[in-house]
Amino acid sequence: MSFTASIIGGSGYTGGELLRILLAHPHANIGQVTSRALKGQPVHRSHPNLRGHLVTEYSVPDEIEPCDVLFLCMPHGKAAGDIERWRSLAPLVIDLSADFRLRDPDDYATWYGDTHPNPEMLSQAVYGLPELSRDQLAGASLISGVGCNATAMNLALLPLARAGLIKRAIADIKVGSSEAGAQASAGSHHPVRARTARTYSPSGHRHLAEVFQALGDIDLDATITAIDMVRGVLCTAHIEPTEPLTKKDIWKLYREAYKDEPFVRIVADRSGPNRFPDPRILVGSNHADVGFAIDERSGRIIAISAIDNLVKGAAGSAIQSMNLALGLDETLGLTFPGLHPA
């Protein structure tokens, strides 16, 4: 089968990654790509890596035509108000913003500080992380994107949470500058952002809502720190378990949880510089590396995960979800192994 995919708001980092991955997809044809600011200009103006690979110009959303798959890459709060219009243009709509990630309108108001404009639509969207929602994604017509920090936490904690073994957990999350998006801000301006390790969300980050929705009401908090890295999320979760666990117990839990997952790799070697997950080796990849250790003195478990925030934390999970919704092999277009050194 072949299908046409278009993108609303394609000039940002996530739009660029969607285009890069779709170009490698054996069944995908790229339709329209919109950008109000860059109308009529070639797509490679904002995505120079695609020069010579994609010969198309930016149109504007008002000119979008029907297609098979429509990706929405707009700022948070922009997709929900016009979702019926977007759904009338394509049988499958995938929104990469936060507008449809949460099922409960009250949770949306609590974590995003606003009333959802289409609360009845929240229950219709499928959360776009296949490791959590694979069965629901088959045949879906509306898929939400994922929060990159939420993805790192969900994959680090999932095996222990499903087994009811988390008494208390605190996730220390380090992120690269691309998480802030393509538009510069006071915090992402290079002289301010480079060579730094700056905590900007000590607690209560809104991505926690996605973790509670996925894993239940576990006792969890997170601290987010910006470091001198462009791509990547590294989650180091410190967990007090409900009962003593051995390393063999944890290996069994993680192997069972991820044995059939094509993009989750367990990385917990005995020695070597790459014995635990490292976001640097995942640049451009849809893989998520997950590892763990035990503090023998306290019994504390340290669960570690690493992803590329723009791929597994955004565009890659969206295309993996699209493949499942369309009844395709979920790995299509997503087999790039990452770069080393990067």
JOQUI-V701567 format. One record per pair of residues at least 12 apart in sequence whose C-alpha atoms are under 7 Angstrom apart, sorted by sequence separation. I is the first residue (numbers start at 1). J is the second residue. D is the distance in whole Angstrom. If there is no record, write none. Layout:
BEGIN
I&J&D + I&J&D
END
This chain:
BEGIN
277&289&5 + 291&303&6 + 292&304&6 + 43&56&6 + 277&290&6 + 291&304&5 + 42&56&6 + 43&57&5 + 105&119&6 + 126&140&7 + 277&291&6 + 290&304&6 + 291&305&6 + 42&57&4 + 43&58&6 + 128&143&6 + 276&291&6 + 290&305&4 + 41&57&5 + 42&58&6 + 126&142&6 + 127&143&6 + 128&144&5 + 289&305&6 + 290&306&7 + 40&57&5 + 41&58&6 + 125&142&5 + 126&143&5 + 127&144&5 + 128&145&5 + 129&146&7 + 204&221&7 + 205&222&7 + 288&305&7 + 289&306&5 + 40&58&5 + 104&122&7 + 124&142&7 + 125&143&5 + 126&144&6 + 127&145&7 + 128&146&6 + 203&221&6 + 204&222&7 + 288&306&6 + 289&307&7 + 316&334&7 + 39&58&5 + 40&59&6 + 80&99&6 + 103&122&5 + 125&144&6 + 203&222&6 + 288&307&5 + 38&58&6 + 39&59&5 + 70&90&6 + 79&99&7 + 102&122&7 + 103&123&5 + 203&223&5 + 287&307&7 + 39&60&6 + 69&90&6 + 76&97&5 + 202&223&4 + 67&89&6 + 68&90&5 + 69&91&7 + 70&92&6 + 71&93&6 + 72&94&6 + 73&95&7 + 75&97&6 + 76&98&6 + 77&99&6 + 100&122&6 + 201&223&6 + 202&224&6 + 267&289&6 + 5&28&7 + 10&33&6 + 35&58&6 + 66&89&4 + 67&90&5 + 68&91&6 + 69&92&5 + 70&93&5 + 71&94&5 + 72&95&5 + 73&96&6 + 74&97&7 + 76&99&6 + 201&224&5 + 263&286&6 + 264&287&6 + 265&288&6 + 266&289&6 + 267&290&6 + 268&291&5 + 285&308&7 + 3&27&6 + 4&28&6 + 5&29&6 + 6&30&6 + 10&34&6 + 11&35&6 + 34&58&5 + 35&59&6 + 36&60&5 + 65&89&7 + 66&90&6 + 68&92&6 + 69&93&6 + 70&94&6 + 71&95&6 + 72&96&6 + 73&97&7 + 200&224&6 + 263&287&4 + 264&288&5 + 265&289&5 + 266&290&5 + 267&291&5 + 268&292&6 + 284&308&7 + 288&312&7 + 2&27&4 + 3&28&5 + 4&29&5 + 5&30&5 + 6&31&5 + 7&32&6 + 8&33&6 + 9&34&5 + 10&35&6 + 33&58&5 + 34&59&5 + 35&60&5 + 100&125&6 + 199&224&6 + 200&225&6 + 263&288&6 + 264&289&6 + 265&290&6 + 266&291&6 + 282&307&6 + 283&308&6 + 286&311&5 + 287&312&6 + 1&27&6 + 2&28&6 + 3&29&6 + 4&30&6 + 5&31&6 + 6&32&5 + 7&33&5 + 8&34&5 + 9&35&5 + 33&59&6 + 34&60&5 + 101&127&6 + 199&225&4 + 282&308&6 + 285&311&6 + 286&312&5 + 4&31&6 + 6&33&6 + 7&34&6 + 32&59&7 + 34&61&6 + 198&225&5 + 199&226&6 + 277&304&7 + 279&306&5 + 284&311&6 + 197&225&6 + 198&226&5 + 277&305&6 + 278&306&6 + 279&307&5 + 197&226&6 + 198&227&7 + 277&306&5 + 279&308&6 + 197&227&4 + 286&316&5 + 16&47&6 + 196&227&5 + 197&228&7 + 32&64&7 + 196&228&6 + 195&228&5 + 194&228&5 + 11&46&6 + 81&117&6 + 80&117&6 + 81&118&7 + 80&118&6 + 101&144&5 + 100&144&5 + 101&145&7 + 101&146&7 + 234&279&6 + 233&279&6 + 98&145&7 + 232&279&5 + 247&294&7 + 93&141&6 + 94&142&6 + 95&143&6 + 96&144&6 + 97&145&6 + 232&280&7 + 286&334&6 + 92&141&4 + 93&142&5 + 94&143&5 + 95&144&5 + 96&145&4 + 177&226&7 + 91&141&6 + 92&142&6 + 93&143&6 + 94&144&6 + 95&145&6 + 96&146&7 + 169&219&6 + 170&220&6 + 171&221&6 + 172&222&6 + 173&223&6 + 174&224&6 + 175&225&6 + 176&226&6 + 94&145&7 + 168&219&5 + 169&220&5 + 170&221&5 + 171&222&4 + 172&223&5 + 173&224&5 + 174&225&5 + 175&226&5 + 176&227&6 + 285&336&6 + 167&219&7 + 168&220&6 + 169&221&7 + 170&222&6 + 171&223&6 + 172&224&6 + 173&225&6 + 174&226&6 + 175&227&6 + 176&228&7 + 177&229&6 + 178&230&5 + 231&283&7 + 285&337&6 + 8&61&6 + 174&227&6 + 176&229&4 + 177&230&5 + 178&231&6 + 285&338&5 + 161&215&6 + 176&230&4 + 177&231&7 + 284&338&5 + 176&231&5 + 244&299&6 + 283&338&5 + 176&232&5 + 282&338&5 + 283&339&6 + 150&207&5 + 154&211&6 + 158&215&7 + 175&232&6 + 176&233&7 + 281&338&6 + 282&339&7 + 15&73&6 + 149&207&6 + 150&208&6 + 175&233&5 + 281&339&6 + 174&233&6 + 175&234&7 + 241&300&7 + 281&340&5 + 147&207&6 + 150&210&6 + 173&233&7 + 174&234&5 + 240&300&5 + 281&341&7 + 6&67&7 + 150&211&6 + 173&234&6 + 174&235&7 + 239&300&6 + 240&301&7 + 281&342&7 + 5&67&6 + 173&235&4 + 238&300&7 + 239&301&5 + 280&342&6 + 4&67&6 + 5&68&6 + 6&69&6 + 7&70&6 + 8&71&6 + 9&72&7 + 10&73&6 + 172&235&6 + 173&236&6 + 238&301&6 + 239&302&6 + 4&68&5 + 5&69&5 + 6&70&5 + 7&71&5 + 8&72&5 + 9&73&5 + 171&235&6 + 172&236&5 + 238&302&5 + 3&68&6 + 4&69&6 + 5&70&6 + 6&71&6 + 7&72&6 + 8&73&6 + 9&74&5 + 171&236&6 + 172&237&6 + 237&302&6 + 238&303&7 + 171&237&4 + 236&302&7 + 237&303&5 + 170&237&6 + 171&238&6 + 236&303&6 + 237&304&6 + 169&237&6 + 170&238&5 + 236&304&5 + 169&238&6 + 170&239&7 + 235&304&6 + 236&305&7 + 169&239&4 + 235&305&5 + 168&239&6 + 169&240&6 + 234&305&6 + 235&306&6 + 168&240&5 + 234&306&5 + 166&239&7 + 167&240&6 + 168&241&7 + 233&306&6 + 234&307&7 + 166&240&6 + 167&241&5 + 233&307&5 + 166&241&5 + 167&242&5 + 232&307&6 + 233&308&6 + 165&241&5 + 166&242&6 + 232&308&4 + 233&309&6 + 165&242&5 + 231&308&6 + 232&309&5 + 165&243&7 + 231&309&6 + 152&233&7 + 153&235&6 + 152&235&6 + 149&233&7 + 159&253&6 + 111&206&5 + 159&254&6 + 111&209&7 + 159&257&6 + 102&210&7 + 179&309&7 + 156&290&6 + 157&303&7 + 156&303&6 + 156&304&6 + 156&305&5 + 155&305&7 + 152&305&6 + 152&306&6 + 152&307&7 + 148&309&5 + 151&313&6 + 148&313&4 + 147&313&6 + 148&314&7 + 146&313&6 + 13&181&7 + 146&314&6 + 13&182&6 + 145&314&6 + 12&182&6 + 145&318&6 + 137&321&6 + 140&325&5 + 138&324&5 + 139&325&5 + 137&324&6 + 138&325&4 + 139&326&6 + 129&317&6 + 137&325&5 + 138&326&7 + 128&317&7 + 138&327&7 + 128&318&6 + 130&321&6 + 129&321&7 + 128&321&6 + 96&314&7 + 17&310&7 + 14&310&6 + 18&315&5 + 17&315&6 + 14&314&7 + 14&315&6 + 25&332&6 + 26&333&7 + 25&333&4 + 24&333&5 + 22&333&6 + 21&333&6 + 21&334&7
END
